[in-house]
């Protein structure tokens, strides 16, 4: 089961890296999508920093379970807020991506708890 934890963590880390790059480079049309959600452009580097910390915590959590569990739990809260932002502005088209990330994060969290 630990192999599944490693693979799920790797998948989530790759997804986070893609999101971090979008936030740091402020690529269009993604930067506009954040603006449409009410996220100021100057928040994007801060949000990227949060995701960098989460990704680092997930990877380090493969060696020390408590940090991985904490990182996954914190990322879960972040992604719930992201999904909530889409619901708040009725952006149903953009909702699947945070929901996908949420599903992978829940899987990582449950796997890391199970293999701790």
MIVEX-862360 format. One record per residue: residue number from 0; residue in one letter; x, y, z of N, C-alpha, C, CB in turn. Coordinates in steps of 0.1 Angstrom, whole numbers. Glycine has a CB too. Layout:
BEGIN
resi;resn;n.u;n.v;n.w;ca.u;ca.v;ca.w;c.u;c.v;c.w;cb.u;cb.v;cb.w
NUM;A;X;Y;Z;X;Y;Z;X;Y;Z;X;Y;Z
...
% end
This chain:
BEGIN
resi;resn;n.u;n.v;n.w;ca.u;ca.v;ca.w;c.u;c.v;c.w;cb.u;cb.v;cb.w
0;X;8;-12;0;0;0;0;9;13;0;-9;0;12
1;X;21;11;5;30;23;5;33;27;-9;42;20;13
2;X;34;18;-18;37;21;-32;25;30;-38;38;8;-41
3;X;13;27;-34;2;35;-39;3;49;-33;-12;28;-34
4;X;8;50;-21;10;63;-14;20;71;-22;14;62;0
5;X;31;64;-26;42;71;-33;36;76;-47;54;62;-36
6;X;29;67;-54;24;71;-67;13;82;-66;18;59;-74
7;X;4;82;-57;-6;92;-55;1;105;-51;-16;88;-45
8;X;11;105;-43;18;117;-39;26;123;-51;28;114;-27
9;X;32;114;-59;39;119;-71;29;126;-80;46;107;-78
10;X;17;120;-82;7;126;-91;3;139;-86;-5;116;-93
11;X;0;140;-73;-4;153;-67;7;163;-68;-9;151;-53
12;X;19;159;-66;30;168;-67;32;174;-81;43;161;-62
13;X;30;166;-91;31;170;-105;20;180;-107;30;159;-114
14;X;8;177;-103;-4;186;-105;-1;200;-98;-17;180;-99
15;X;5;199;-86;8;212;-79;19;220;-86;13;208;-64
16;X;29;213;-92;39;220;-99;33;227;-111;50;210;-104
17;X;24;221;-118;17;227;-129;10;240;-125;8;218;-136
18;X;3;239;-114;-5;250;-109;5;261;-104;-14;246;-97
19;X;16;257;-98;25;267;-93;31;275;-105;37;261;-85
20;X;34;268;-115;40;275;-127;30;285;-133;44;265;-138
21;X;17;281;-133;7;290;-138;6;302;-130;-7;283;-139
22;X;6;300;-117;5;312;-107;17;321;-108;3;307;-93
23;X;29;315;-109;41;324;-109;42;331;-122;53;315;-107
24;X;39;324;-133;41;331;-147;29;339;-150;43;320;-157
25;X;18;338;-143;5;345;-146;1;344;-160;7;360;-143
26;X;1;331;-165;-2;328;-179;-17;330;-181;2;314;-182
27;X;-20;335;-193;-34;337;-197;-38;324;-204;-35;349;-207
28;X;-50;320;-203;-62;327;-197;-64;324;-182;-74;322;-205
29;X;-54;317;-176;-55;313;-162;-55;326;-153;-44;304;-158
30;X;-47;335;-156;-46;347;-147;-60;354;-147;-35;357;-151
31;X;-66;355;-159;-79;361;-160;-89;353;-152;-83;362;-174
32;X;-88;340;-152;-97;331;-145;-97;334;-130;-94;316;-148
33;X;-84;336;-125;-83;339;-111;-90;353;-108;-68;340;-107
34;X;-88;362;-117;-94;376;-115;-109;374;-115;-90;385;-127
35;X;-115;366;-124;-129;363;-124;-134;357;-111;-133;354;-136
36;X;-126;350;-104;-130;344;-91;-128;355;-80;-121;332;-88
37;X;-123;366;-83;-121;376;-73;-107;375;-66;-131;375;-62
38;X;-98;368;-72;-84;367;-66;-76;378;-72;-78;352;-69
39;X;-71;387;-64;-62;398;-69;-49;392;-75;-59;408;-58
40;X;-44;398;-85;-32;392;-92;-20;392;-82;-28;401;-104
41;X;-19;402;-73;-8;402;-64;-8;390;-53;-7;415;-56
42;X;-19;383;-53;-20;371;-44;-14;359;-50;-35;369;-40
43;X;-13;359;-63;-8;347;-70;5;341;-65;-8;349;-85
44;X;15;350;-63;28;344;-58;26;339;-44;39;355;-58
45;X;18;345;-36;16;339;-22;9;326;-23;7;349;-14
46;X;-1;325;-32;-8;312;-33;2;301;-38;-20;314;-43
47;X;10;305;-47;21;296;-52;30;292;-41;29;303;-64
48;X;33;301;-32;42;297;-21;35;287;-12;46;310;-13
49;X;22;289;-10;15;279;-2;15;265;-8;0;284;0
50;X;13;265;-21;14;252;-28;28;246;-28;9;254;-43
51;X;38;254;-29;52;249;-28;54;243;-14;62;261;-30
52;X;49;249;-4;51;244;10;43;231;11;46;254;20
53;X;31;230;5;23;218;5;30;207;-2;9;220;-1
54;X;35;210;-14;42;200;-21;54;194;-14;46;205;-35
55;X;62;203;-8;74;199;0;70;191;11;82;212;4
56;X;59;194;18;54;187;29;49;173;25;43;194;36
57;X;43;172;14;38;159;9;50;150;6;30;161;-4
58;X;60;155;0;72;147;-4;80;143;9;82;155;-13
59;X;82;153;18;89;150;31;80;140;39;91;162;39
60;X;67;140;37;58;132;44;60;117;41;44;136;42
61;X;66;114;30;69;100;26;79;94;36;74;99;12
62;X;87;103;42;97;98;52;92;100;66;110;105;50
63;X;85;110;68;79;113;82;64;115;81;87;125;88
64;X;57;105;84;42;106;82;35;118;87;36;94;88
65;X;38;123;99;30;134;104;31;146;95;35;138;118
66;X;42;149;89;43;161;81;35;159;68;58;164;77
67;X;35;147;63;27;144;51;12;145;53;30;130;46
68;X;8;140;65;-6;141;69;-10;155;71;-9;133;82
69;X;-2;163;77;-5;177;80;-5;185;66;6;183;89
70;X;4;182;57;5;189;44;-8;185;36;17;185;37
71;X;-12;173;36;-24;169;29;-36;175;35;-25;153;28
72;X;-37;176;48;-49;182;54;-49;197;51;-48;179;69
73;X;-38;203;52;-38;218;49;-41;220;34;-24;224;52
74;X;-36;212;25;-39;213;11;-54;211;9;-31;203;3
75;X;-60;202;16;-74;199;15;-82;212;18;-78;188;25
76;X;-79;219;29;-85;231;32;-84;242;21;-80;237;46
77;X;-72;243;16;-69;252;5;-78;249;-7;-54;251;1
78;X;-79;236;-11;-86;233;-22;-102;234;-20;-83;218;-26
79;X;-106;232;-8;-120;234;-4;-123;249;-6;-123;230;10
80;X;-114;258;-2;-116;272;-5;-116;275;-20;-105;280;3
81;X;-107;269;-27;-107;271;-42;-120;267;-48;-95;264;-48
82;X;-125;255;-44;-138;250;-50;-149;259;-46;-140;236;-45
83;X;-148;264;-33;-159;273;-28;-159;286;-36;-156;276;-14
84;X;-147;291;-40;-146;303;-48;-153;301;-61;-132;307;-51
85;X;-152;290;-67;-159;287;-80;-174;287;-78;-154;274;-86
86;X;-178;280;-67;-193;279;-64;-198;293;-61;-195;270;-52
87;X;-191;301;-54;-195;315;-50;-198;323;-62;-184;321;-41
88;X;-190;323;-72;-192;331;-84;-200;323;-95;-179;337;-89
89;X;-204;312;-92;-212;303;-101;-204;300;-114;-225;310;-105
90;X;-191;297;-112;-182;294;-123;-181;278;-123;-168;300;-121
91;X;-192;273;-129;-193;258;-129;-183;252;-139;-207;254;-133
92;X;-179;260;-149;-170;255;-159;-156;253;-153;-169;265;-171
93;X;-152;261;-143;-139;260;-137;-139;250;-125;-134;273;-133
94;X;-150;246;-121;-151;238;-109;-144;224;-110;-165;236;-105
95;X;-145;217;-121;-139;203;-121;-124;203;-117;-140;198;-135
96;X;-116;213;-120;-102;212;-117;-99;211;-102;-94;224;-123
97;X;-105;221;-94;-102;219;-79;-109;207;-74;-108;231;-72
98;X;-120;202;-80;-126;190;-75;-117;178;-78;-140;187;-81
99;X;-110;178;-89;-100;167;-93;-89;167;-83;-95;169;-107
100;X;-83;179;-80;-73;181;-71;-77;176;-57;-68;195;-70
101;X;-89;179;-53;-95;175;-40;-95;160;-39;-109;181;-38
102;X;-100;153;-50;-101;139;-50;-87;132;-48;-107;134;-63
103;X;-77;138;-55;-64;132;-54;-58;135;-40;-54;138;-65
104;X;-61;147;-35;-56;150;-21;-62;142;-11;-59;165;-18
105;X;-75;139;-12;-82;130;-2;-75;116;-3;-97;129;-5
106;X;-73;111;-15;-66;98;-17;-52;98;-10;-65;95;-31
107;X;-45;108;-12;-31;109;-6;-32;109;9;-24;122;-11
108;X;-42;118;14;-43;119;29;-47;105;35;-54;129;32
109;X;-57;98;29;-61;85;34;-50;75;33;-74;81;27
110;X;-43;75;22;-33;65;20;-21;68;30;-27;66;6
111;X;-18;81;32;-7;84;42;-11;80;56;-3;98;41
112;X;-24;82;59;-28;78;73;-28;63;74;-43;83;75
113;X;-32;56;64;-32;41;64;-18;35;65;-39;36;52
114;X;-8;42;59;5;37;59;15;43;69;11;39;45
115;X;9;51;78;17;57;88;22;47;99;9;68;95
% end
